[in-house]
């Protein structure tokens, strides 16, 4: 077996071809390179560099520890005919779907909502814009301006374009807005058994999203970007609000197989898959993440990694062993030095290397606050989020982290026989600093807290 070999659309001969171009020997190599580029898969699901796509993954929402979450999903198309129908699933940290909704957005419109904890110990969302439909008793559909997530106060959100809305009456209803028109439509479809796909055209790949984690008492806000997937679906699928699909398991970009493109490797890796879940996993697959941390007590600096495994709930089998879905943390100072005898990440499986922290990714959202190795306190006491955490400890006040993803689990195998080692995991890094209380010229006190979110570097590596 070859590890990620022969899957790229660029053959080995392209290197020699480029050399001949550099030598100006002939123009034929230019034509060949153009032909090879045009022959690469154009409908492969991949993480979109533009920020828009047919599917979005918001890697974290939380309503605990004083946090509220604000979400905005926008339709970036401006022509009136480009209204879209969306499926939104709110997934708890344990991987259960806490709420499923249909959302309809007019061109250049947005869907905004605020998630907050409630007195019952759960979470409630208040909708600001867009037409939001939910299923009630006996699957009866109603337009709503709020909904409950039950006890799912932490988790992630998956949003999938079901299609472009081509029914003129429904599209015009968005400009009222007359959201009850969509409820009436669905109740008629359900009772009469009509084909709901008839009002949609294929998804245009026009949506983007972002979330803000707001903690008023600490005076901080974290902006969390969504991960967009382009070429996720090329056919429409209009399902009622009671149905959680289409979701991240519903990729469809080819009649016979599902194609993927992973550009965390260089060059990008294209492949074909029987199972759409494997195609999306391959597009998200990461072997190593790198990022920074600061945990200095002098400025009350805190750093917390959050790892989201959006494909875990779609896996056919749960991991048989703890280390099969594990994240291994290696800590370096700012000079690149680390613990004695610590070397760069070894080839998989990572668990053969013992001088590191590891955390089992058995939850869909894993929080990893970093504490100091010489601090007797539990590192979770210095956490930013109130999510049940793993535990990381560094011997340094600041530096970089290398996170190896994998373990002893079997690699993902494409139809071409190529092995993907790693995990389809999204990572974000939260950092917070606190300068205590500041007093302005009017004598008013305010908390001097600062927070930010960083995206780690992500790579897929080829075996030599």
ROMAR-549266 format. One record per residue (C-alpha): residue number from 1; residue in one letter; x, y, z. Coordinates in steps of 0.05 Angstrom, whole numbers, plus 5000, padded with zeros to 4 digits. Each point is the difference from the previous one (the first is absolute). Layout:
// residues N
NUM,A,X,Y,Z $
...
// end
This chain:
// residues 464
1,X,5000,5000,5000 $
2,X,5022,5071,4987 $
3,X,4986,5056,5050 $
4,X,4966,5055,4960 $
5,X,5035,4983,4936 $
6,X,4975,5002,4928 $
7,X,4938,5038,5022 $
8,X,5023,5069,4978 $
9,X,4976,5026,4932 $
10,X,5072,5018,4985 $
11,X,5042,4942,4973 $
12,X,5074,4993,5016 $
13,X,5018,5021,4929 $
14,X,4975,5070,5012 $
15,X,5065,5017,5037 $
16,X,5043,4985,4939 $
17,X,4949,5036,4957 $
18,X,5007,5063,5042 $
19,X,5076,4995,4993 $
20,X,4994,5000,4925 $
21,X,4953,5060,5004 $
22,X,5052,5037,5041 $
23,X,5051,4985,4946 $
24,X,4953,5027,4948 $
25,X,5009,4937,4959 $
26,X,4928,4996,4975 $
27,X,4930,5026,5011 $
28,X,4969,4931,4999 $
29,X,5012,4990,5075 $
30,X,4956,5061,5013 $
31,X,4944,4967,4961 $
32,X,5011,4935,5038 $
33,X,4999,5034,5068 $
34,X,4935,5036,4982 $
35,X,4969,4935,4977 $
36,X,5020,4965,5065 $
37,X,4971,5057,5041 $
38,X,4934,4998,4962 $
39,X,4996,4925,5009 $
40,X,5005,5004,5076 $
41,X,4934,4986,5036 $
42,X,4958,5064,5000 $
43,X,4944,4973,5044 $
44,X,5043,4974,5058 $
45,X,4977,5018,5069 $
46,X,5053,5043,5034 $
47,X,5011,5053,5053 $
48,X,4985,5064,4963 $
49,X,5052,5055,5002 $
50,X,4946,5051,4981 $
51,X,4961,4991,5065 $
52,X,4937,4978,4964 $
53,X,4973,4932,4981 $
54,X,4940,4953,4999 $
55,X,5015,4976,5072 $
56,X,5026,5036,5061 $
57,X,5028,4975,5066 $
58,X,4998,5049,5058 $
59,X,5049,4963,5046 $
60,X,4975,5026,5067 $
61,X,4940,5031,5035 $
62,X,4995,5005,5076 $
63,X,4951,5029,5050 $
64,X,5038,4981,5064 $
65,X,5050,5037,5043 $
66,X,4968,5067,4987 $
67,X,5003,4993,4925 $
68,X,4946,5014,4948 $
69,X,5009,4983,4927 $
70,X,4980,5044,4942 $
71,X,4994,4968,4932 $
72,X,4992,5031,4931 $
73,X,4990,4961,4935 $
74,X,5000,5042,4937 $
75,X,4979,4989,4928 $
76,X,5054,5033,4959 $
77,X,4962,5000,4934 $
78,X,4967,5067,4982 $
79,X,4952,4983,4944 $
80,X,4928,4993,5023 $
81,X,4995,4931,4968 $
82,X,5055,4972,5045 $
83,X,4960,4986,5063 $
84,X,5023,4937,5036 $
85,X,4972,4946,5044 $
86,X,5044,4975,5057 $
87,X,5001,4942,5050 $
88,X,5029,5019,5068 $
89,X,5019,4947,5052 $
90,X,5023,5019,5070 $
91,X,5042,4942,5025 $
92,X,5019,4992,5073 $
93,X,5070,4986,5024 $
94,X,4980,4927,5008 $
95,X,4979,4996,4927 $
96,X,4924,5002,5008 $
97,X,4958,5045,4956 $
98,X,4967,5049,5048 $
99,X,4960,5040,4949 $
100,X,4985,4995,4925 $
101,X,4973,5058,4959 $
102,X,4985,5022,4930 $
103,X,5023,5071,4984 $
104,X,4983,5041,4939 $
105,X,5041,5060,4980 $
106,X,4986,5051,4945 $
107,X,5057,5026,4958 $
108,X,5050,5040,5041 $
109,X,4960,4981,5061 $
110,X,5025,4972,5066 $
111,X,4977,4955,5056 $
112,X,5021,5025,5069 $
113,X,4986,4970,5068 $
114,X,5023,5004,5072 $
115,X,5012,4938,5042 $
116,X,4996,5008,5076 $
117,X,4992,4956,5061 $
118,X,4931,4996,5032 $
119,X,4973,4988,5070 $
120,X,4987,4927,4985 $
121,X,5074,4986,4992 $
122,X,4994,4996,4924 $
123,X,5011,5047,4942 $
124,X,4951,5043,4960 $
125,X,5010,5034,4933 $
126,X,4966,5065,4980 $
127,X,4995,5012,4925 $
128,X,5009,5070,4973 $
129,X,4997,4994,4924 $
130,X,4982,4950,4946 $
131,X,4941,4951,4997 $
132,X,5011,4943,5049 $
133,X,4956,4938,5000 $
134,X,4995,4946,5053 $
135,X,4960,4937,5007 $
136,X,4950,4995,5057 $
137,X,4953,4944,5023 $
138,X,4984,4950,4945 $
139,X,5054,5034,4958 $
140,X,4954,5060,4988 $
141,X,5044,5057,4974 $
142,X,4999,5071,5028 $
143,X,5041,5063,4991 $
144,X,5037,5015,5065 $
145,X,5039,5058,5029 $
146,X,5031,4958,5056 $
147,X,5015,4927,5015 $
148,X,5031,4958,5055 $
149,X,5062,4956,4998 $
150,X,4982,4962,5063 $
151,X,5061,4986,5043 $
152,X,5049,5008,4941 $
153,X,5035,5063,5025 $
154,X,5064,4985,4962 $
155,X,5011,4973,4930 $
156,X,5009,5017,4927 $
157,X,4954,5018,4942 $
158,X,4996,4969,4930 $
159,X,4964,5038,4946 $
160,X,4986,4971,4931 $
161,X,4970,5033,4939 $
162,X,4940,4960,4977 $
163,X,4995,5040,4936 $
164,X,4982,5065,4965 $
165,X,4928,5021,5008 $
166,X,4968,5005,4931 $
167,X,4926,5002,5019 $
168,X,4980,5072,4987 $
169,X,4945,5003,5053 $
170,X,5045,4973,5055 $
171,X,5058,5044,4978 $
172,X,4955,5062,5002 $
173,X,4976,4980,5070 $
174,X,5071,5012,5026 $
175,X,4993,5074,4984 $
176,X,4940,5010,5046 $
177,X,5024,4963,5036 $
178,X,4942,4951,5002 $
179,X,5032,4941,5034 $
180,X,4932,4968,5012 $
181,X,4997,4987,4925 $
182,X,5056,4950,5008 $
183,X,4965,4965,5057 $
184,X,4936,4995,4959 $
185,X,5040,4973,4941 $
186,X,5031,4945,5042 $
187,X,4936,4980,5035 $
188,X,4967,4993,4931 $
189,X,5059,4960,4973 $
190,X,4998,4954,5060 $
191,X,4925,4988,4996 $
192,X,4997,4993,4924 $
193,X,5065,4963,4989 $
194,X,5027,5049,4947 $
195,X,5073,5002,4978 $
196,X,5035,5055,5040 $
197,X,5061,4999,4955 $
198,X,4959,5031,4944 $
199,X,5007,5070,5030 $
200,X,5076,4997,5002 $
201,X,5058,5002,4951 $
202,X,5070,4974,5018 $
203,X,5036,5037,5057 $
204,X,5039,5061,4977 $
205,X,5054,4995,5054 $
206,X,4987,5071,5023 $
207,X,4998,4997,5076 $
208,X,5050,5023,5052 $
209,X,4996,5002,5076 $
210,X,5034,5021,5063 $
211,X,4987,4997,5075 $
212,X,5019,5046,5058 $
213,X,5009,4974,5070 $
214,X,4983,5058,5047 $
215,X,5016,5001,5074 $
216,X,4972,5065,5028 $
217,X,5026,4991,5072 $
218,X,5071,4989,4975 $
219,X,4995,5053,4946 $
220,X,5023,4954,4944 $
221,X,4975,4977,4933 $
222,X,5028,4945,4956 $
223,X,4986,4998,4925 $
224,X,4996,4928,4975 $
225,X,5002,4990,4925 $
226,X,4961,4944,4966 $
227,X,5034,4948,4957 $
228,X,4968,5002,4931 $
229,X,4996,4940,4954 $
230,X,4994,5014,4925 $
231,X,4975,4951,4948 $
232,X,4965,4963,5056 $
233,X,4935,4988,4963 $
234,X,4982,5011,4926 $
235,X,4928,4977,5006 $
236,X,4941,5027,5040 $
237,X,4970,4966,5061 $
238,X,4941,5033,5033 $
239,X,4982,4965,5065 $
240,X,4949,5019,5053 $
241,X,5023,5034,5065 $
242,X,4989,4935,5040 $
243,X,5055,4966,4958 $
244,X,5073,5012,5018 $
245,X,5026,4983,4930 $
246,X,5031,5025,4957 $
247,X,5059,5005,5048 $
248,X,5075,4990,4996 $
249,X,4989,4928,4979 $
250,X,4961,5023,4938 $
251,X,5055,5021,4952 $
252,X,4981,4988,4927 $
253,X,5044,5028,4944 $
254,X,5004,4942,4951 $
255,X,4949,4950,4973 $
256,X,5040,4937,5018 $
257,X,5050,5020,5054 $
258,X,5015,5060,5045 $
259,X,5064,5037,4987 $
260,X,5043,5038,5050 $
261,X,5058,5049,4999 $
262,X,5045,5010,5060 $
263,X,5044,5062,4994 $
264,X,5032,4994,5069 $
265,X,5051,4960,4961 $
266,X,5044,5030,4947 $
267,X,4983,4988,4944 $
268,X,4926,4990,5013 $
269,X,4976,4927,5001 $
270,X,4940,4979,4958 $
271,X,4964,4933,5011 $
272,X,4935,4962,4989 $
273,X,4957,4965,5052 $
274,X,4941,4952,5004 $
275,X,4976,5031,5065 $
276,X,4985,5076,5003 $
277,X,5020,4999,5073 $
278,X,5070,4977,4980 $
279,X,5004,5054,4947 $
280,X,4984,5056,5050 $
281,X,5047,4969,5051 $
282,X,5056,4999,4948 $
283,X,4988,5074,4983 $
284,X,5005,5018,5074 $
285,X,5057,4951,5017 $
286,X,5058,5029,5040 $
287,X,5063,4965,5022 $
288,X,5030,5056,5041 $
289,X,4980,5068,5028 $
290,X,5046,5054,5025 $
291,X,4984,5062,5040 $
292,X,5022,5045,5056 $
293,X,4984,5007,5074 $
294,X,5012,5049,5057 $
295,X,4988,4981,5073 $
296,X,5040,5054,5036 $
297,X,4972,5016,5070 $
298,X,5027,5071,4997 $
299,X,4947,5020,4949 $
300,X,4950,4947,5020 $
301,X,5007,4969,4931 $
302,X,4960,4938,4985 $
303,X,4999,4956,4938 $
304,X,4951,4947,4981 $
305,X,4997,4954,4940 $
306,X,4933,4975,4975 $
307,X,4997,4940,4954 $
308,X,4936,4986,4963 $
309,X,4988,4932,4967 $
310,X,4939,5012,4955 $
311,X,5003,4932,4966 $
312,X,5003,4960,5065 $
313,X,4924,4994,5005 $
314,X,4997,4975,4928 $
315,X,5051,4944,5012 $
316,X,4971,4930,4994 $
317,X,5037,4975,5061 $
318,X,5025,5033,5064 $
319,X,5075,4998,5012 $
320,X,5018,4932,5030 $
321,X,5059,5028,5038 $
322,X,5011,5067,5033 $
323,X,5063,5016,4960 $
324,X,4968,4986,4933 $
325,X,4970,5071,5001 $
326,X,5053,5038,5039 $
327,X,5034,5068,4998 $
328,X,5073,5000,5023 $
329,X,5026,5068,5025 $
330,X,5074,5018,4996 $
331,X,5021,5067,5033 $
332,X,5057,5044,4976 $
333,X,5026,5066,5026 $
334,X,5010,5061,4955 $
335,X,5069,4977,4981 $
336,X,4974,4934,4975 $
337,X,5029,4961,5058 $
338,X,4960,4947,5035 $
339,X,5006,4948,5054 $
340,X,5063,4958,5001 $
341,X,5002,4950,4943 $
342,X,4936,5027,4969 $
343,X,5003,4996,4924 $
344,X,4952,5020,4945 $
345,X,4937,4959,4993 $
346,X,5016,4928,4982 $
347,X,4964,4963,4945 $
348,X,4933,4970,5021 $
349,X,4980,4969,5046 $
350,X,5016,5059,5046 $
351,X,4987,4960,5063 $
352,X,5069,4967,4994 $
353,X,5027,5067,5024 $
354,X,4989,5009,5074 $
355,X,5028,5068,5020 $
356,X,4938,5041,4986 $
357,X,4929,5011,5021 $
358,X,4945,4964,4964 $
359,X,4925,5009,5002 $
360,X,4948,4951,4975 $
361,X,4953,5029,4947 $
362,X,4938,4962,5021 $
363,X,4957,5063,5001 $
364,X,4982,5042,4940 $
365,X,5028,5061,5035 $
366,X,5063,4994,5044 $
367,X,5027,5058,5041 $
368,X,5074,4999,5017 $
369,X,5022,5056,5048 $
370,X,5075,5004,5008 $
371,X,5027,5005,5070 $
372,X,5071,5008,5026 $
373,X,5038,4936,5015 $
374,X,5027,5028,5065 $
375,X,4933,5027,5024 $
376,X,4966,4956,5052 $
377,X,4932,5023,4979 $
378,X,4956,4960,4953 $
379,X,5010,5032,4931 $
380,X,4924,5001,4992 $
381,X,4999,5055,5053 $
382,X,5032,5047,4950 $
383,X,4953,4981,4944 $
384,X,4964,5051,4957 $
385,X,4940,4958,4982 $
386,X,4955,4961,5047 $
387,X,5002,4937,4957 $
388,X,5023,4936,5034 $
389,X,5073,5002,4982 $
390,X,5059,4956,4987 $
391,X,5064,5020,5035 $
392,X,5063,5028,4968 $
393,X,5063,5022,5036 $
394,X,5059,5038,4973 $
395,X,5068,5013,5033 $
396,X,5003,5069,4967 $
397,X,4962,5065,5008 $
398,X,4991,5009,4925 $
399,X,5019,4967,4935 $
400,X,4970,4954,4948 $
401,X,4961,4936,5001 $
402,X,5002,4942,4951 $
403,X,4938,4957,5001 $
404,X,5005,4932,4967 $
405,X,4934,4969,4980 $
406,X,4991,4926,4992 $
407,X,5020,4939,5040 $
408,X,4992,4926,4988 $
409,X,4937,5004,4958 $
410,X,4999,4975,4929 $
411,X,5012,5053,4947 $
412,X,4946,5024,4953 $
413,X,5008,4963,4933 $
414,X,4977,5031,4934 $
415,X,4976,4963,4938 $
416,X,5069,5010,4971 $
417,X,5031,4965,5060 $
418,X,5030,5063,5031 $
419,X,5005,5004,5076 $
420,X,4978,5062,5039 $
421,X,5031,5002,5070 $
422,X,4977,5052,5049 $
423,X,4931,5022,5021 $
424,X,4945,5046,4970 $
425,X,5007,5051,5057 $
426,X,4990,5075,5002 $
427,X,5043,5038,5050 $
428,X,4994,5070,5029 $
429,X,5045,5033,5052 $
430,X,4971,5049,5052 $
431,X,5047,5048,5036 $
432,X,4980,5048,5055 $
433,X,5039,5053,5038 $
434,X,4978,5042,5060 $
435,X,5030,5065,5024 $
436,X,4953,5006,5059 $
437,X,4955,5061,5008 $
438,X,5011,5066,4965 $
439,X,4969,5067,5020 $
440,X,4984,5051,4946 $
441,X,5001,5076,5007 $
442,X,4928,5000,5025 $
443,X,5018,4952,5057 $
444,X,4964,4941,4969 $
445,X,5032,4931,5008 $
446,X,5003,4948,4946 $
447,X,5030,4932,4993 $
448,X,5063,5001,4957 $
449,X,4992,4932,4967 $
450,X,5021,4982,4930 $
451,X,4982,4937,4962 $
452,X,5013,4973,4931 $
453,X,4992,4937,4958 $
454,X,5056,4972,4957 $
455,X,4998,4945,4949 $
456,X,5057,4950,5005 $
457,X,5042,4981,4940 $
458,X,4975,4934,4971 $
459,X,5039,4950,4958 $
460,X,4993,4933,4968 $
461,X,5067,4966,4988 $
462,X,5021,4951,4946 $
463,X,5038,4937,5018 $
464,X,5067,4997,4965 $
// end
